[in-house]
């Protein structure tokens, strides 16, 4: 494309496509030379609600309103001559059907994480990227968050010596994984794929190598099926801490907005956002402890649950090197650094982005800037290979979980090579 206005089409006008990316395009449209020219969703009223939402944001930012064409079929949006960049934020099991033709079209493509719900689809999307020569950009938000970028720079500078160990501690208040389509592996690949792929991508980013093997233990010990569970929260008057209307009315990772109003009249349970966390049919895990060994000797662990309390330290990254250690606390935008074996230097480094209070702690603002730069010929910060590898590592962990903790050799999992 040329350097004129970047015309964006969004496939999947739900929370991620609109509340995060669409709103950031609306805020930065004039500055970045971007506009939204097309929406695609199988539920038409969801597009209208989405349009009202982004236009309200654009107006508040002093930008012109958008007038996108509405499509119910992704191929029609992909073929639209008024679209330069295709943003795919559908449920995970629908990524393949949009991503492959989008990549083959030659247009620039943004694909939300995780790359797919199965390893087979992950490999197929990566192969389409490779064969088309059309490198896409993926939505691993930690890659766009200032504290994580600063943390990576500290490691590269040798501040803690040679990196040897990594730990992500994710004690998350994310019961919504059991309330939405994420509750089915056939749609999401599991909560561990949706959230954990962020962490496996971070491990790969920091380690600079590939995992050799993984073992994991976990399962479900809180969100267990109950015979008398109601279908939906809206039908229930129990005093339950996991009611959909009681969980974080506004949070950086799962910002709720006007677009949620379009879910109120859904009849398909998989499109609802208030499924009871205890009702039958979910096949995902609610906790796990996962360990990876890398080819360069680094070991990495994920300590993970989605029934945690709301807390400032609910997600942390700890890195241990030969001379020191780093603890990044995500919700505080803060790095705790110990260097020189702890004898000379211990400091707390505030590293919030200027727009830390915006969605994903400012990462979505940075992401939209990267999408614009990529559309104008810049490199992708994280492409389809990284997406495939992140989900491949999750698949290995799930295989270990499913077999009671047996070690899985990553070489036994296909990678398309």
N, C-alpha and C positions, 0 to 999 in steps of 0.2 A: 504494500500500500504506500501512498505518498505521505507527506507530512501534514496534510490537512486534517480536519476533524476526524477523530477516531469514532466510528459508528459501532455501537455494541448491541448485540442480541443476547438476551438472557433466556436460557432454557431451564425452566424450573424456578417459578417466581414465589418461592417460600421464604423462610427465614434467612437462610444463607444467601440466596440470590438477591434478595431485596433488602432486608434489614441490615445486612452487613455490606455487601458489595454495591448493590444498587444505590443505597443511601450515600455511600462514599463517592460514587460517580456523581451523584446529584450535588454534593458539597463541593467537589473539585472540578466540575465540568468546565468552567471557563479557564481555570488555571492550567488544566491538562489538555484542553482541546478535545473533550470527549462528549458524546451524547448517546442516549439510548434510543435505538430505532426499531427494536423488535422484542417482543415477549413470546414465550411459548409455554403453555401449561395445558394439561388435559382438562382442567377445571376452569372454565372461562371466567367465572366471577372472581377467581383468585387473581387473575391478571388485572382486572379493574381495580380491585382493592390495592394491589401492588402499585399500580399507576398513581392512584390518589396519594399513596404513601410517599413515593419518591418525588412526586411533584410538589408536595407540601414541603419536603426537605429542600428541594431546589429553590423554591420561592423564598424560604427563610434564609438561604445562602445568597440570595440576589441573582440566581441563575435562571435561565429560560426554562419553561416547562418542556417536558418530553411528550412526543406524540407517536409512540411506537405502534407498529402493526402487530396485531394479535394472531398467533398461530396455535393450533392444537397439535400439529405434527412437527417434530424437530427437523425433519428433512426440509420442510418448506422454509423454516427460518434459516437453515444452513445455506440454502440456495438463494436467499434474498440478496440482491445486488446492493442493497442499502446497509448491509452488515459487513463490517471488516473484522471484528473480533467476536468470537463465540464463547460465551460464558456458560458452563454446564454445572448446574447446581441441583440436579434431580436427586431423588433417592438413589442410593448407591447401585442397586441392581439394574438401574436404567442408564448407567454411565456408558456402557459398551455401545448401545444402539445410537447414541448421539456422538460419542467421542470419535469412533472410527470414521464415519462419513465427514465429520467436522475436520479431522486431520487430513483426510484425503482431498478436501476441498481446497487446500492451500491457504485458507484463512488462518489467522492467529487463533489459538485455542487456550482458554483457561479451563482447567478441570479441577473441581473441588476434591478434597481428600475424603476418604481413601480412594485410591484409583478405581477400585472395584470391590465387589463383595466376595469374589472367588479368585483363586490363583489363576485359573484358566482365563478369566476375563481380563485380569491384570496383565498377563503375558500378551494377550491378543491386542490390547490397547497399546502397550509398549511396542509391539512389532509394527503396528500401523504407524506409530510415530516414527520409528526408525525407517521403514520402507518409504514413507512419504517425504522424508527429509524435513519434516515440519515439526520442529521442537515446540512442545507446549509448555505452559507454566502451570504449576500445581499449587494448591492452597494449603500447604503446611504452614500454619500461621506462625509457629515459633521462628521460622526463618525470617520473618518480617518484624518481629518484636525486638525492640531496642535492647532490653536486658540480655536476651539470648545471643544477639549479635555481639554485644560487648563482652559477654562471657566467652564466646568463641575467640574473640580477639585476644583476650587475656591468656587463653590456652596456647594460642599460636605464638604469643610473645615469650612463652616459657616461664610465665609467672609462677606456675606450680610445678615446674620441671616437666618430665615426660608423663603424659596422661596414662594412668593405669587402670582406674576404676570409675564407673559411672553408676549413678542411682537416680531414677525418677521416683519420687514419692507422690502418688496421686490418690489422696483420700478425698473423694469428690462427692458433693451433694447432687448427684446426677440420676436420681430415680426416673427422670423422664425417659431414659433409655427403655424402660419397661412400659412406658405409656404411649409410645409412638411406634412407627414401623420398624424402628431399630430392634424391637423385641424379637424379630425373626431373623435368623442367620441367612435365610434364603433371600432376604431383602437387603440387609445391612452388612452381613458377614460377622455380626455380633458387635456388642458395645466395645469389645476389645479392639476390633478393627477400626471402628469409627474414632475412638479416642486413642487407642494404643498405637495406631500408625503414626501419630504425631511423635510419639516417644521413640519408636524404632527408627524413624527418620532422623531425629535428633542424635541418636546413638551413631548412626552411620555418618552423619555430618561431622560429628566431633571425633569419631574414631579414625576416619579415613581408611577404613578397611571393610571387610565383609565378615559377617558372623559365620562361624563354623558349626555351631551346635547350640541347642536350646533345651532347657527343661523347665517345667512349670507345674505348679500346684494351685488348685483353687476350685471354684464351683459356684454354688448358690447356697448361702446360709442365712439370708435375710428375706429376699424376695421369693419365698417358696410358695408353691401353689396352695390355695385354700379352697375347700369345697364350696364354701358359702360366699366366695368373692363375687362382688357385683361385676357387671361388664365395664361400666364407666364410672368415673368419679361423680359425674353429674347426676347419677342415679343413686348416690350413696350419701348418707348423712353421718357416717362414722367419724369419730375423733381420731383421725389418722394423720401421722406426720408426713405421709407421702401423697397426700391429695394434690392433684395437679394445680389447683388454685391456691395452694399454700407454698409452693416451691418457688423461691427466688423470683419475685415479680419482675426483676430486672437484673441481669447479670452479664458480664462482659462476654462470656462464651456463648450464651444462649439468649441474646437480647430479644425480648418480646416487643412486638410493635403492632401497628394497625393491621399488618398482613395476617395476624393470627385470627382476626375476626372472621376470615373466610373459612375457617375450619369449624365454625360453630354448628353448622347444619349437616356435617358429613354423616353419612350412613354406613360407609365402608369402615370397619374397625381399624384397618391398617392406615387409614388416613386421619383417624382421630388422634388427639393429643391428650386424652384423658382416660386411656385404658387403665383398669385397675392393675397395680403392680403385682397383685397376688392371683390374678385370674390365669386359667390354664392357657397353654399354647405358646408361651415364651420358651425359647431354647438357647438363651444367652446366659453368660455367667455374670455374677455380681461382684466377684473379687478374684484376685490371682496374685501370685508371687512368681515372677518370671526371671530366668537367668540366661544370659547369652555369653558365649565365649567367641572372641574375634581372632582372626588369623594373625594379628600382630600382638597377641597376648593380652589385650584389654578385655576386662570382664564388665558386663553391664547388667543391671537389674531393674525391674519395674515392680514396685510395691503399690498395688492398685485395688481400689474398691470404689463402687458408685453409691454406697449408702453412708458416706461420711457426713459429718456436720459441716455447716457453713463456717469457714475459718480463713484467716488471712494466709495461713501456711498450708492450705489444702493441696497446692502443687508446688513441689520444689525439685530442683536438679542439683545433685551433689557430684562433684568431680574431685578425684583424688589423684595427685601426681607424686613424683619422687621428691618434690621440695615443699609441697603445700596442698591446700585444698580450697575449693570454691563451693559455696551454697547459694544458689539463686532461688529467691522466693518470688514466685511469679506475681501474686496478687499485690505484693508491696512494691514491685518494680525495684528490687534491691539485690545486690550481690554482697555476700560476706566472704572476704578473701583473707586467707592466711598464706603467707609466703615465707621463704627462708627457714623452713622447718619449724615455723612458729616462734622462732627466737627473736626475730627483728621486726616483723610487720604483721599486723592484724588490723584490717580496716573494713568498714561497712560503706559500700559505694551505692548511693542512690542513682538509679539510671532509668527513671521513667522517661518515656517519650513525651514530647510536647503535648500530644493528643492522647495521653494515657487513659483518659476517661472515656474515649470513644471505643467502639466495638473491638474486641480482642486486644484490648490494651494498646490501641493505636496501630495494631498490625494490619487491619483492613485498610486503613488510610494509606499505609506504605505499600500494601499489596496492589491497590488500584494504581498507584504510581508506577509500580513495576510492570503491571499489565500494559500501561500506556507506553512505557519505554520499550517493552518487548514488541509491541505492535509497530513501533517505529524502527525496528531492526536490532534492538538490544538483546543481550543474552538472557536466557531463562535462569533464574536463581535456583530452581529445582524443577526437574523435568520428569518425563514419564518413567525413565529407568529408576529414578529414586522412588517414585510412587509404587512401582512394581516391587522393588526390593523391600520397602516398608511393609507392604501387605504380605509379601512372601514370609517375612519374619513373624508376622502375626499368625499366619497359617501354621507355621512351625510350632508356635506356642500353643495354639489351639489343639493341634494334634497331640502334643504332650499332655495338655489338660484332659483331653478326652480319654487318654490311656492311663490316667492316674499318675502322671509325672515321668513317664518314660522319656529318655533323652532322644531328641530328634536331630539327625544330622542334616544340616541345610543342603548338603550336596545331593541328598535324596529327593529334594523338592525341585521341580522344574523351574527354569528361569528364562526359557525361550532361546537359550544359546545352543 
